[in-house]
Amino acid sequence: MATRHIITLSCEDRPGIVAGLTTELYEAGGNIAESAQFFDRQSGRFFLRIAADFADGVSCESLEQRLSPLVERFGMGLAVSDAARRPKIVVMVSAFDHALLHLLYQIRVGWLNAEVVAIVSNHEASRQTAEAAGVAFHYWPVTKATKADQEQRLLDLVAETGCDLVVLARYMQILSDDLSRKLSGRVINIHHSFLPSFKGAKPYHQAHQRGVKLIGATAHYVTADLDEGPIIEQETERVSHALSPDDLVATGRDIEARVLARAVKLHLEGRVMLNGTRTVVFG
Ligand SMILES: Nc1nc2c(c(=O)[nH]1)N[C@@H](CN(C=O)c1ccc(C(=O)N[C@@H](CCC(=O)O)C(=O)O)cc1)CN2
């Protein structure tokens, strides 16, 4: 049996990066199964993702140790992860649960390799869904008075469960700047518009008012700047003048669910790398 590891790195571009890395992986007995790289001329940065198979005894830690001289030499940001490890996610939801249900379905059928360790909501509506899925449910209503405590409870939950990613599946509360910073790169939100259009609340009503001919959904990392985080995945669909705001909401549901699930899968498979305010996605 072999163990598959995912190696991702980014650094300033210069000759020798790929040669240096692949030589080390070869000498560790690695057999490369997937490889993708990108040189961003604008930023001068190089990005790489490799999936390689190793003998069972080769751990992530031993690879990181072997690669540390290379990391030092090129000033790399490098990560090694075990592809077989089942990542843990916390899903947060408010009143609309279509994106949550789609995530649970995609996990159940094996398309998304993840374990939902908790469902958190400021509404009671998804309690039965959580119980049916055998997932812990936390009803944490949010008011100005309770927001700070609620956010601390989330941080505690992330720490206690070893959660790798928090997913905002139409969770309609704005995370504080402090929480956004503390969980930077580890929270993905689905925004129900084709960003950068129609940020904030009620994007479908904004879109209807504007008379758009396309609606869409955008999955992005959460930052302190509302709906401005690095975009991971998007999708659009044509609409006509004949549709009401509620028709747009209904049309958008499936798009939102699909886009969020694809973004979560890409992130958990180590296929998304941050490139300033943008992302590199090795799909
Ligand atoms: N710090 C961030 N928090 C959140 C982000 C983000 O990008 N950065 N995305 C939102 C999701 N969202 C749109 O996709 C969104 C959610 C909520 C609101 C809003 O105005 N909420 C009001 C009141 C909501 C309520 O009454 O339940 C508020 O929180 O003041 C706008 C956009 C998730 N969080």
The ligand as a Tripos MOL2 file, in Angstrom:
@<TRIPOS>MOLECULE
LIG
   34    36     1     0     0
SMALL
NO_CHARGES

@<TRIPOS>ATOM
      1 N1        -16.5010   39.2710    8.1680 N.pl3     1 LIG1
      2 C1        -17.3210   38.7060    7.2780 C.ar      1 LIG1
      3 N2        -18.4470   38.0920    7.6880 N.ar      1 LIG1
      4 C2        -19.2810   37.5190    6.7770 C.ar      1 LIG1
      5 C3        -18.9970   37.6040    5.4030 C.ar      1 LIG1
      6 C4        -17.7770   38.2470    4.9950 C.ar      1 LIG1
      7 O1        -17.4330   38.2990    3.7970 O.2       1 LIG1
      8 N3        -16.9740   38.7790    5.9570 N.ar      1 LIG1
      9 N4        -19.9290   37.1080    4.4760 N.pl3     1 LIG1
     10 C5        -21.2860   37.0150    5.0350 C.3       1 LIG1
     11 C6        -22.3950   36.4430    4.2160 C.3       1 LIG1
     12 N5        -23.2300   37.4890    3.6950 N.am      1 LIG1
     13 C7        -23.4020   37.4320    2.3560 C.2       1 LIG1
     14 O2        -23.0010   36.4400    1.7290 O.2       1 LIG1
     15 C8        -23.8910   38.4630    4.4830 C.ar      1 LIG1
     16 C9        -24.4350   38.1070    5.7000 C.ar      1 LIG1
     17 C10       -25.0760   39.0650    6.4940 C.ar      1 LIG1
     18 C11       -25.1840   40.3770    6.0650 C.ar      1 LIG1
     19 C12       -25.8660   41.3880    6.9430 C.2       1 LIG1
     20 O3        -26.0060   42.5430    6.5870 O.2       1 LIG1
     21 N6        -26.2460   40.9010    8.1340 N.am      1 LIG1
     22 C13       -26.7910   41.8090    9.1770 C.3       1 LIG1
     23 C14       -27.9950   41.2680    9.8680 C.3       1 LIG1
     24 C15       -28.2450   39.8360    9.5140 C.3       1 LIG1
     25 C16       -29.4380   39.2960   10.3220 C.2       1 LIG1
     26 O4        -30.2640   40.1460   10.7610 O.co2     1 LIG1
     27 O5        -29.4820   38.0600   10.5210 O.co2     1 LIG1
     28 C17       -25.7160   41.9510   10.2160 C.2       1 LIG1
     29 O6        -25.0830   40.9380   10.5070 O.co2     1 LIG1
     30 O7        -25.5760   43.0750   10.7090 O.co2     1 LIG1
     31 C18       -24.6430   40.7430    4.8330 C.ar      1 LIG1
     32 C19       -24.0030   39.7810    4.0360 C.ar      1 LIG1
     33 C20       -21.2350   36.1910    6.2980 C.3       1 LIG1
     34 N7        -20.4050   36.8720    7.2100 N.pl3     1 LIG1
@<TRIPOS>BOND
     1     1     2 1
     2     2     3 ar
     3     2     8 ar
     4     3     4 ar
     5     4     5 ar
     6     4    34 1
     7     5     6 ar
     8     5     9 1
     9     6     7 2
    10     6     8 ar
    11     9    10 1
    12    10    11 1
    13    10    33 1
    14    11    12 1
    15    12    13 1
    16    12    15 1
    17    13    14 2
    18    15    16 ar
    19    15    32 ar
    20    16    17 ar
    21    17    18 ar
    22    18    19 1
    23    18    31 ar
    24    19    20 2
    25    19    21 1
    26    21    22 1
    27    22    23 1
    28    22    28 1
    29    23    24 1
    30    24    25 1
    31    25    26 2
    32    25    27 1
    33    28    29 2
    34    28    30 1
    35    31    32 ar
    36    33    34 1
@<TRIPOS>SUBSTRUCTURE
     1 LIG1         1 GROUP 0 **** ****
